[in-house]
Amino acid sequence: MKLLKYVLGLGMGLGLVHAMGSAGQVSAAEPTIIQHPMLDVPPVNVQPFLDAGCVRSDDGLDCSRAPAIQRFGCFGDFLRIDASLGGLEPRVAIAECSTLVSDESTATTGIVRLGCRLPLYRRYLIASRTGFELVQTEAQFRDRFGSVTSAAEALAFATALTTAQPQWKIAIGENQEFLADRIETTHVDRIRDGYSVHLFDTERCGCSQHPTSAVDIRVSLNGRVLVGDAVPVYQDTQVICVD
């Protein structure tokens, strides 16, 4: 799946990835899959980044020839575009600008840790009238985008402030196995004082079968997120080590 490919691809970029052979576990029977409609989310605006000299890549922007972007120290001079962020208000051009940090004790380290042994952290680069600005903490993100007023914006907050991502369709590869009898695709429900966002998160580091789990994330109207219990739904059939 796209999420798993991105996660393992990130691990390969930051350390050693290798398979250790079959774990010998039996896959769950083909589950019942509850297919929810894909949420209607506006496209993310990337034009200011293109105007600055970035060029489109597979799932983001190569900014190696964009001095205005390079100065922010994005890992690999690469900006990842997350389609889930299109529902943010006010509407802005936004892209993930992850970075390696030398001191993880500082208050502005980043929003979410992504790396394994290497301290890679997620930040966001936003285009403004005066150029570009960096959002480095969850508090800055909430201050920038204010209250959560729609399902699309709740989805954006849940994905931006956690490591979980949406999956609108469930289909696993031949080297993966199901772990649950019933799986629901991503959906957003209105609840008291906020929204519940159903996402998926993959175990990223270490030697394991890297299970992907369903997780419900509560997003309050003031933009705070609370991650619920993770329920494993599928995993690799082999043990894979990501350092």
N, C-alpha and C positions, 0 to 999 in steps of 0.2 A: 504494500500500500504506500501511497505517497508519503504519509507521515513517517512510516518506518524507514523508507528509503532516505528521507531527509535526515532522520536521526542517525542512522548508521553511516550515512555519507559524512555527516558532521564529525562522527567519531573517527572515521578514516582520515579526515583532514587534520585531526588533532592528536592522533596517536595510532597505536597498532591495533588492527582488527584482524582476528583470525578465528576460524572454526575449529572446534575441539571434537567433532563427531556427534553422532546421534545420542540423545539423552535416553532413548528407549522408553519414552512415555507414550501412552495411548491417547490419541486425539478424541475429543468429545464428539458425539454424533453431530451431524449437520444441524445447526441450531435453527430455531425460529427467529427470523430477522424482521423486526418492525421497522418499516421504511417510512421515515418522516419526510415531508417535502423540504426541499432546500430553501433556506431562508433567502429572501430577496434583499441582497446587500449591494449598495452602489459600488461601482468600480473604484479602486484606489487611484488617485491622481498621481502620476509619476512624471508629468511633463517638466516641472521645475528641475528635476534631477537630470533629465535628458538635456534640457537647455544648458545645464552646467557642464556637460561633457560626458555624462555616463552613457553607456550603451546597454541594450537589453541582453540578458543572459537567460539561462534556462528558467530559473525561478526568481530572478532578481535583476540587478544592474551592476555591470562592471564599471567601476569609477576610477580605474587606474590612470586615466587621462583627464581627470576632473580635479584640478587643484583646489577648488572651492569645497569639494567633498573630502579630499585626501587629508586635509588639516584636522579632521575630526578623529582620525585614527581608527577607521572601521577595519575590522579584520579582513585582510586580503583585498582591501579597497573594494569590498563588495557590499551591496545593499540588498537585503532580502525583502521581497514584496509579499506581504501577507494579505490575501484577499479578504480575510475576516475583518480587517480594520476599516473597510469602506463605510461602515455605519457610524463612525465617530462624528460627533458634533462638538464644535464647529468643523465643517469639512476642511481638510488640509491635505497637502501632499505629505505622505509619511512613509518611512521605510526603516527596516531594522538595521541598525549599525552596531554590530557586536564588536567587542574589543577585549583584548587580553589586558588584565590589570596586574600591576606589580604589588599592590598593597590591598588585600581583601578586607582590611579592617576599616577602610574609609567609608564615610556615609554615602558617597556618590559612586560607589563601585559599579552598580548597575541594577537593573530591575529583576532579572532572573539569571541564575547561573546555568550555562549551557554546556560548558566544557567538562571533561572528566578530570584527568590529572592537570591539564592546563586550565588556568582560571579565566575562561571565556565567559563574558557576561553580555546580556542583551541590553541594548539601549535603542532609542529611536531618534532618527533625524527628521526634523520637520521643516518644511519650507515656509518662510514668513515673508512679510512685505520687505523686510530689511535684509533678507538672505536666508541663512539656515540656522536653526537652533537645535541643541541637543537636549533630549529628555533622558535623564540618567537614573531616576528613582521612581518608585511607585507613587510617592507623594507628588512629585512633579507632574507625573502623568495625570493624576486626578485633578490637580490644580489647572492643568492645561485644558482638559476636556470637560470638567465640571460634572454635573449630575447625569445620571443614566436615565434616559427618557423613552427608550424603545428597545425592542428585542434585538435589533441589529447592533445597537450600541452596547447592549449587555454582552453580546457575542464578542465584540471587539475588546471590551475590558477583560473578559475571561481569558481570551487567547493572548492578549498583550501582557497580562500580569501573572501568568502561570506558564508552565511548560506544556500544557494540554492543547490539543488542536482538534478541529472538527473533522468528522468523517461522515459524508453525506450518503455514501454507499459502503456496504461491507462486502468485501471479497478478498479472500486470502490466497497467497501463492502456494505452489506445490510443496515448498519447504516450510510451511507454517501449519499450525493445527489449532482448532477451536478449543476453548476452555469453558465455554458457557453454553447453556441450553437455549437461552433467549437473549437476544442482543437488539438494542434500539440504536438507530443512527442518530446523529446529532439533531437536537431540537432545543428550542428555548421556550420556557413556560413562565408566564407571569405569576408571581407568588406575592404573599404579603410583604410589603416593604422592599420589593425588588424583583429579581428574575432568577430562575434556575436554568443554567446552561449545561447541557449534556455533551461532554467532550470525551476525548480519548488521550491517554498519556502512555508513553512507552518508557520502560526502564532502559536508560541510556548507557550506563557504565558498568564495568566489571565483566566477569565471566558468568554468563547465564544464558537462558533461552530468551531473554529480553521480552517478557510479556508486555502486551499492550492491554491497558485497563480502561474500562469506562469509568468516568468520574463526573459527578454532578457538582457544579460550581455555583455557589450562591453569589449573586452580584447585587449589592444594595443600591438604593437610589442615589446614594452619595459616592458610589464608585468603589466601595471596598469589596474585596473578594474573599470568600471562605470556601476552601476546597474540601469536598466531602470524601468519604471512603472510596478507595479504588477497588474495582471489581474486575479481575483479570478476564479477558474475553478471547484472546488468541496469543500465540507465541511461536517462536521458531522451533523447528524440530531438532536443530543442532544447538549445542552450546557455542556461543560466539563471545570472544573476548574483545572488549573495547577499553583500551587504557586511557 
